[in-house]
Amino acid sequence: MQSNWYTYLFHVQYLGLRYAGWQKQEGVRTIQGTLERTFRHSLGEERFKILGASRTDAGVSANRAAFELFSPVPIEIGTICYKVNQYLPTDIRLLEVREVGKDFNIIHDVAWKEYRYNLAFGEKFHPFAGGYLSYFAGNPDIELMQEGLALLKGMHDFRRFCSVDKITDNYVRTILETSFSKHPHAGIGYVPEENYTIGFKGKGFLRYQIRIMVGALVDLGMGKLSLVEFEKALLGTENGPIAIQAPPYGLVLENVVFSNL
């Protein structure tokens, strides 16, 4: 961006059900594309750029995602969220904005990201919950899934827990924290009783890593994988995903936190 442009950090929520992911693409509805069209209308300005902290996949939602907006003219930060929210669809909402310095980098300055995956077992749930919850038939061994989740914490070679592509040849990542709990609204309204949330916190993740880790944990709980096989996969001595990706609709980018802010 030009050195005299103004730089703003926005936080945003969205339900990913109707969108082909974050990144702008021709011919399909995306979060970035929808935001750009709405800002263009609200600002009456064509010369701005948007850069996201994370490129969520099609169907994936966010509770507190972040993006940087570069503008050649100053923005009234006291009213811009209210103004843009009036024109955004109901499944996207701006939360807050702040001006940041020219040295801020929305990619490199990430301290950590937190993802949560919502999944349910047992009797199939009401369709109204399908936008943020994935269903798996059967009754898994929850304690075994928790044992597998504990093994994922720390630094590992996750090549068997991601989609291997040409973007990188470094599959070592560090998971800072994990969690496994009953969904806080389990059994209320349209949310089924056998509903769980699996959490992961780390500085960065590989392509489809969260969804493949969840798929492997479900396979572990269902007896399709042994704990020995699961642990061996973390050694990074073989190639090929250990499990198929869990569906996107249960995945939520819960939060993005930046250093030095």
Residue pairs with C-beta under 8 A, 6 or more apart in sequence:
1 7
1 49
1 70
2 72
3 102
4 72
5 70
5 71
5 72
6 70
6 71
6 72
6 73
6 74
6 75
6 99
7 68
7 69
7 70
7 71
7 99
7 100
7 101
7 102
7 104
8 68
8 69
8 70
8 71
8 75
8 77
8 97
8 98
8 99
8 100
9 66
9 67
9 68
9 97
9 98
9 99
9 100
9 104
9 106
9 258
9 261
10 66
10 67
10 68
10 69
10 81
10 94
10 95
10 96
10 97
11 64
11 65
11 66
11 94
11 95
11 96
11 97
11 256
12 31
12 35
12 62
12 64
12 65
12 66
12 67
12 92
12 93
12 94
12 95
13 62
13 63
13 64
13 65
13 92
13 93
13 95
14 31
14 61
14 62
14 65
14 91
14 92
14 93
15 61
15 91
15 92
15 131
15 132
16 31
16 56
16 57
16 58
16 59
16 60
16 61
16 62
16 248
16 249
17 59
17 61
17 91
17 130
17 131
17 132
17 249
18 29
18 91
19 29
19 30
19 31
19 34
19 58
19 59
20 28
20 29
20 30
20 58
21 30
21 31
21 55
21 56
21 57
21 58
21 59
21 60
22 30
22 31
22 32
22 52
22 54
22 55
22 56
22 65
23 30
23 32
23 52
23 55
24 30
24 32
24 33
24 36
25 33
31 52
31 56
31 92
32 50
32 52
32 67
34 88
34 89
34 92
35 50
35 67
35 88
35 92
36 50
38 84
38 87
38 88
39 45
39 48
39 50
39 69
39 84
40 46
40 48
41 87
42 80
42 83
42 84
42 87
43 71
43 73
43 75
45 71
45 72
45 73
47 71
47 72
48 69
48 70
48 71
48 72
49 69
49 70
50 67
50 68
50 69
50 70
51 67
51 68
51 70
51 106
51 107
52 65
52 66
52 67
52 68
52 106
53 65
53 66
53 67
53 68
53 106
53 107
53 110
53 113
53 256
54 62
54 65
54 66
54 113
54 253
54 256
56 62
56 65
56 251
56 253
57 208
57 211
57 248
57 251
58 248
59 247
59 248
59 249
59 251
60 248
60 249
60 251
60 252
60 253
61 131
61 132
61 249
61 251
61 252
61 253
62 252
62 253
62 254
63 252
63 253
63 254
63 255
64 95
64 253
64 254
64 255
64 256
65 253
65 256
66 106
66 256
66 258
67 106
68 100
68 104
68 106
69 75
75 97
77 97
77 98
77 99
80 94
80 97
81 94
81 95
81 96
81 97
84 94
85 93
85 94
88 94
100 261
104 258
104 261
106 258
109 258
109 259
109 260
109 261
110 203
110 204
110 256
110 257
110 258
110 259
111 203
111 257
111 258
111 259
112 176
112 201
112 202
112 203
112 257
113 201
113 202
113 203
113 204
113 205
113 253
113 255
113 256
113 257
114 199
114 200
114 201
114 253
114 254
114 255
114 256
114 257
115 199
115 200
115 201
115 205
115 210
115 251
115 252
115 253
115 254
116 197
116 198
116 199
116 200
116 251
116 252
116 254
117 134
117 197
117 198
117 199
117 200
117 210
117 211
117 214
117 246
117 250
117 251
117 252
118 132
118 133
118 134
118 183
118 195
118 196
118 197
118 250
118 252
119 133
119 134
119 135
119 136
119 195
119 196
119 197
119 198
119 214
119 218
119 246
119 250
120 129
120 133
120 134
120 135
120 136
120 192
120 194
120 195
120 196
121 135
121 136
121 137
121 138
121 139
121 140
121 194
121 196
122 139
122 192
122 193
122 194
123 192
123 194
124 135
124 137
125 133
125 135
125 190
125 191
125 192
125 195
126 190
126 192
128 190
129 190
129 191
129 192
130 249
131 249
132 249
132 250
132 252
133 191
133 192
133 195
133 249
133 250
134 246
134 247
134 249
134 250
136 218
136 222
138 222
139 194
140 218
140 220
140 221
140 222
141 220
141 221
141 222
141 223
142 180
142 196
142 221
144 220
144 221
144 227
145 180
145 217
145 218
145 220
145 221
146 180
147 227
148 216
148 217
148 220
148 221
148 227
148 230
149 178
149 180
149 198
149 217
150 178
151 227
151 230
151 231
151 234
152 161
152 175
152 178
152 200
152 213
152 234
153 175
153 176
153 177
153 178
154 174
154 175
155 172
155 173
155 174
156 172
156 173
156 175
156 234
156 236
157 171
157 172
157 234
157 235
157 236
158 171
158 172
158 173
158 206
158 209
158 213
158 234
158 236
159 171
159 236
159 239
160 233
160 234
160 236
160 238
160 239
160 240
160 241
160 242
161 206
161 209
161 212
161 213
161 216
161 233
161 234
161 241
161 242
162 171
162 205
162 206
162 207
162 208
162 209
162 212
162 241
163 206
163 207
163 208
163 212
163 241
163 245
164 171
164 239
164 240
164 241
165 207
167 207
168 206
171 206
171 236
172 236
173 202
173 203
173 204
173 205
173 206
173 209
174 202
174 203
175 200
175 201
175 202
176 201
176 202
176 203
177 199
177 200
177 201
178 198
178 199
178 200
178 201
179 197
179 198
179 199
180 196
180 197
180 198
180 199
181 196
181 197
181 199
182 195
182 196
182 197
183 191
183 195
183 196
183 197
184 197
185 191
185 195
186 192
186 193
186 194
186 195
186 196
187 193
187 195
198 214
198 217
199 254
200 210
200 213
208 245
210 251
211 245
211 246
211 247
211 248
211 251
212 241
212 242
212 243
212 244
212 245
212 246
214 246
214 250
214 251
215 243
215 244
215 245
215 246
216 225
216 230
216 233
216 242
216 243
218 243
218 246
219 225
219 242
219 243
220 226
220 227
220 230
225 242
225 243
229 242
230 242
233 242
